[in-house]
Amino acid sequence: MSETPVDEMSFEQAMRALEDVVAQLESGDVELEKSIALYERGAALKKRCEDKLKEAEEKVARITLDDSGAPRGTAPFDAG
């Protein structure tokens, strides 16, 4: 099985892979050991999606506007 490592996936790749995992698990036609492995991969994919979404939200939060309301760049993100 040559699966892309989860930490190298884009958000879209991780979402598609997570949808595939869910479909396989919902089918009920998966052996117990494979179900456990799929569940673990699904958890990792879910975390990857959440991390990529958070990263995107932080980028959007850093966008600054000029006096006319047009985007002009980004400001440092203050996580505190």
Phi, psi and omega in degrees: 000119182250077181269143176294134176302137184304320184287358176253000184276147169284171177302314184296319178297316180296320179296315179298317180296320178295319177298320178296317179299313181299316180299318179295316181294321180290336182295332180076004182260023184249135178296157185305310182298319178291324177300318180296315179297319178296319179298316179297317178295319178300319178296319178294321178294319178300315179297319179300315179298315179298318180296317180293323177295317179298317178301316179294318179298320179294321177297317180296320181295335182275350180293130178252154181245149175275184184300333180271359178092004179274143178297137179236352181156200181235155177247156178302141179278128179256103183282354183268000000 
